[in-house]
Amino acid sequence: MVLIETLWEFIENTPYVIEKYRRSGHPDYAGDSIVNALSDLTFCILGYFFTLYVPWSVSLLTILAFEVAAWIAIKDNLLMNVLALLGIRKKPV
């Protein structure tokens, strides 16, 4: 899992993906900072260990809670980013 997240951090910061983000309504996006990428990796590792010690239902509810909280707080989350990269969603007005 850590390898997949590390690979994604490299892919996410390629010119192709940065341009996809820009075209999806984030014109000033310049890629992730090193601190952001390392934080993403750290939380991936913490999430992996969290899932080892809790039932799958708790993991699922935690994911849903974080997605809803991010949507409420900043009107953006993982689902919205995936949809934007697929060209299905534009940045909200």
DOLUM-310514 format. One record per residue (C-alpha): residue number from 0; chain; x, y, z. Coordinates in steps of 0.05 Angstrom, whole numbers, plus 5000, padded with zeros to 4 digits. Layout:
REC|NUM|A|X|Y|Z
...
This chain:
REC|0|A|5000|5000|5000
REC|1|A|5057|5048|5017
REC|2|A|5088|5033|4949
REC|3|A|5022|5050|4914
REC|4|A|5016|5116|4952
REC|5|A|5088|5134|4937
REC|6|A|5078|5119|4864
REC|7|A|5014|5161|4864
REC|8|A|5052|5220|4895
REC|9|A|5101|5218|4837
REC|10|A|5046|5211|4785
REC|11|A|5004|5266|4817
REC|12|A|5060|5315|4807
REC|13|A|5075|5300|4734
REC|14|A|5061|5356|4684
REC|15|A|5004|5314|4653
REC|16|A|4965|5307|4719
REC|17|A|4979|5379|4740
REC|18|A|4950|5402|4674
REC|19|A|4888|5357|4684
REC|20|A|4877|5390|4752
REC|21|A|4884|5459|4721
REC|22|A|4833|5443|4666
REC|23|A|4784|5416|4718
REC|24|A|4777|5484|4749
REC|25|A|4840|5494|4791
REC|26|A|4880|5541|4745
REC|27|A|4932|5559|4797
REC|28|A|4949|5487|4817
REC|29|A|5024|5476|4813
REC|30|A|5031|5407|4844
REC|31|A|5040|5384|4915
REC|32|A|5094|5411|4961
REC|33|A|5143|5361|4991
REC|34|A|5110|5371|5059
REC|35|A|5042|5355|5029
REC|36|A|5067|5292|4994
REC|37|A|5103|5268|5058
REC|38|A|5040|5282|5099
REC|39|A|4998|5242|5049
REC|40|A|5047|5184|5055
REC|41|A|5048|5189|5131
REC|42|A|4972|5187|5136
REC|43|A|4970|5129|5087
REC|44|A|5015|5090|5134
REC|45|A|4974|5110|5195
REC|46|A|4910|5090|5159
REC|47|A|4939|5023|5141
REC|48|A|4956|5007|5214
REC|49|A|4888|5035|5236
REC|50|A|4853|4984|5190
REC|51|A|4893|4927|5220
REC|52|A|4863|4939|5289
REC|53|A|4790|4958|5276
REC|54|A|4733|4921|5242
REC|55|A|4723|4935|5168
REC|56|A|4657|4971|5184
REC|57|A|4694|5021|5228
REC|58|A|4744|5033|5171
REC|59|A|4688|5045|5122
REC|60|A|4652|5093|5169
REC|61|A|4717|5130|5182
REC|62|A|4729|5139|5107
REC|63|A|4658|5164|5096
REC|64|A|4664|5211|5156
REC|65|A|4728|5241|5129
REC|66|A|4699|5249|5059
REC|67|A|4636|5283|5086
REC|68|A|4677|5328|5133
REC|69|A|4723|5350|5076
REC|70|A|4663|5365|5032
REC|71|A|4630|5406|5087
REC|72|A|4694|5443|5105
REC|73|A|4724|5458|5037
REC|74|A|4674|5432|4985
REC|75|A|4727|5383|4960
REC|76|A|4748|5312|4976
REC|77|A|4779|5249|4946
REC|78|A|4716|5231|4907
REC|79|A|4712|5300|4876
REC|80|A|4786|5298|4857
REC|81|A|4778|5231|4823
REC|82|A|4717|5256|4785
REC|83|A|4756|5319|4764
REC|84|A|4814|5278|4738
REC|85|A|4766|5235|4699
REC|86|A|4736|5298|4669
REC|87|A|4668|5286|4701
REC|88|A|4669|5344|4751
REC|89|A|4689|5417|4748
REC|90|A|4709|5459|4808
REC|91|A|4647|5482|4846
REC|92|A|4626|5555|4840
